[in-house]
Amino acid sequence: MKQLYTVGHSVYEPQDFVSLLKKYNINTIVDVRSTPYSKFASQYNREILKHYLKKNKICYIFMGDLLGARYEDRSLLFDDGKVNFKKVQEIKSFQDGITRLDKGIIKGYNISLMCSEKEAFDCHRFGLISEFLNKIGINIKHIYPDKVVSQEELEQLLLKKYSKKLPQANLFNPDITDELRIKLAYELRNRDIAYNAITKEGDE
């Protein structure tokens, strides 16, 4: 089965970050930050990070222009200005990014997507990118400091978090499936974390 990791750089010391990557034999980092710079951890600014990873024999590829979470195009937004992940998944640039990831996996690269948030559940790498990759048959593993969590485990967290807002299967609603509930839960998470093009707040 095809496999891909994700990780958030958070405020790890660079050597600790690299140790975490090497623990899972990651040899390629794909940066999916729309803006590959950090106010709080300058060691993860694009050029500095690329140089440091190269010294440690890890390839750095920037794909925030294809797989980032910030959009201003109104056709990709909800009415309140937040980015609609489902619409983003349909555009050519996003699809091109997915194709590049797939080709890299096929070529044998052990890839991890990288964004800034330590917690994948709070990041578009889970709700936008990994959700799509998982649907097309790529196994996703999210790296944490002391463990790896699957996409399916985070989906169960989704269902738990939004259980009171999701329809329940019962005598009067027999067509409510787990698949539908997960789909609706992803949309709720999308609305909670997405970048807002009006307020300039949100993911990343």
C-alpha positions in Angstrom: 0.0 0.0 0.0 1.2 3.5 -0.8 2.1 5.5 2.3 2.8 9.1 3.3 3.5 10.8 6.6 2.7 14.3 7.9 4.4 16.4 10.6 4.2 19.8 12.1 7.5 21.6 12.8 6.0 23.4 15.9 9.0 24.9 17.8 11.2 21.8 17.8 14.9 22.4 17.9 16.2 21.6 14.4 18.2 18.6 15.6 15.2 17.2 17.4 13.0 17.7 14.3 15.6 15.8 12.1 15.8 13.0 14.7 12.0 12.7 14.5 12.1 12.4 10.8 15.0 9.8 10.8 13.0 7.7 13.3 10.6 7.1 10.5 13.1 7.0 7.7 11.8 10.2 6.1 14.0 11.3 3.3 11.8 13.9 1.7 10.0 16.8 3.3 7.2 18.5 1.3 6.5 21.9 2.8 2.7 22.7 2.4 2.8 26.1 4.2 1.3 28.8 1.9 3.9 31.1 3.4 7.0 29.1 4.3 8.2 31.3 7.1 7.6 31.4 10.8 7.3 34.3 13.2 7.9 32.1 16.2 10.5 29.6 14.9 12.8 31.3 12.3 14.8 28.0 12.0 11.9 26.8 9.8 12.1 29.7 7.4 12.3 28.1 3.9 16.0 28.7 3.0 17.3 27.9 6.5 15.3 24.7 6.7 16.2 23.6 3.2 19.9 24.0 4.0 19.7 22.2 7.3 17.8 19.3 5.9 20.2 19.0 3.0 23.1 18.7 5.5 21.2 15.8 7.0 20.5 14.1 3.7 16.8 15.0 3.6 15.4 16.5 0.5 13.2 19.7 0.9 10.5 20.5 -1.6 8.2 23.5 -1.4 4.6 22.8 -2.5 2.7 25.5 -0.5 1.7 27.1 -3.8 -0.1 23.8 -4.8 -1.2 22.3 -1.5 -1.3 25.3 0.9 -4.4 26.5 2.7 -4.6 30.2 2.0 -6.8 31.4 -0.9 -8.4 34.7 -1.7 -10.4 33.6 -4.8 -14.1 34.1 -3.8 -15.1 31.0 -5.8 -13.1 28.9 -3.3 -14.6 30.5 -0.2 -17.7 29.9 2.0 -19.9 33.0 2.4 -18.1 34.0 5.6 -14.8 34.2 3.8 -13.3 30.9 5.0 -11.6 28.6 2.5 -13.8 25.7 1.3 -11.6 22.6 1.3 -13.9 20.7 -1.0 -13.7 23.4 -3.7 -9.9 23.6 -3.3 -9.6 19.8 -3.9 -11.2 20.3 -7.3 -8.8 22.9 -8.7 -6.0 22.1 -11.1 -3.1 23.3 -8.9 -4.2 21.1 -6.0 -4.6 18.1 -8.3 -1.2 18.8 -9.7 0.2 18.7 -6.2 -1.5 15.4 -5.5 -0.1 14.0 -8.7 3.5 15.0 -7.7 3.1 13.4 -4.3 1.8 10.2 -5.9 4.7 10.1 -8.4 7.2 10.6 -5.6 5.8 7.8 -3.6 5.9 5.5 -6.6 9.5 6.4 -7.2 10.3 5.2 -3.6 10.7 8.5 -1.7 9.6 8.3 1.9 7.7 11.5 2.1 6.3 13.6 4.9 4.2 16.6 4.4 5.2 19.5 6.7 3.2 22.4 8.1 3.6 24.4 11.3 1.0 23.0 13.7 2.2 20.2 15.9 -1.4 18.9 16.1 -2.5 17.5 12.8 -6.1 17.7 13.8 -5.9 21.5 13.8 -4.2 21.7 10.4 -5.2 21.6 6.8 -2.7 18.8 6.2 -5.3 16.6 7.9 -8.6 18.1 6.8 -7.7 19.1 3.3 -4.7 17.1 1.9 -4.7 13.9 3.9 -8.5 13.5 3.6 -8.1 13.5 -0.1 -5.1 11.3 -0.2 -6.8 8.8 2.1 -9.8 8.6 -0.3 -7.6 7.7 -3.2 -5.9 4.8 -1.4 -2.8 6.4 0.2 -2.2 5.4 3.8 -1.6 8.5 6.0 0.4 8.5 9.2 0.7 11.7 11.3 3.9 12.0 13.3 3.8 13.2 16.9 6.7 13.6 19.3 6.1 10.1 20.9 3.8 8.3 18.5 2.2 8.0 15.0 -1.5 8.4 14.5 -3.4 7.2 11.5 -5.9 9.2 9.5 -8.6 6.8 10.6 -7.8 7.4 14.3 -8.2 11.2 13.7 -11.5 10.6 11.9 -12.8 8.9 15.0 -11.7 12.0 17.0 -13.7 14.0 14.4 -16.8 12.0 15.0 -16.4 12.3 18.8 -15.8 16.1 18.7 -18.8 16.8 16.5 -21.1 14.0 17.7 -23.8 16.4 18.9 -23.9 18.2 15.6 -24.1 15.1 13.4 -27.2 13.3 12.3 -27.7 9.9 13.9 -28.9 6.7 12.3 -32.3 5.7 13.8 -35.7 4.4 12.9 -36.6 7.7 11.2 -33.1 8.2 9.5 -32.0 4.7 8.4 -29.9 6.2 5.6 -27.4 8.0 7.9 -24.1 6.1 7.3 -20.8 6.4 9.0 -19.4 7.6 5.7 -21.9 10.5 5.6 -21.2 11.4 9.2 -17.5 11.5 8.6 -18.0 13.7 5.5 -20.1 16.1 7.5 -17.6 16.1 10.4 -14.8 17.0 8.0 -16.9 20.0 6.8 -17.4 21.1 10.4 -13.7 20.9 11.0 -13.0 22.8 7.8 -15.2 25.6 9.0 -13.5 25.7 12.4 -9.8 25.8 11.2 -9.8 27.2 7.7 -8.0 30.4 6.7 -10.4 33.4 6.4 -9.7 35.6 3.4 -11.6 38.5 5.0 -10.1 38.5 8.5 -6.7 37.0 7.4 -6.9 34.6 10.3 -7.0 30.8 10.5 -4.9 27.8 9.4 -1.1 28.4 9.2 
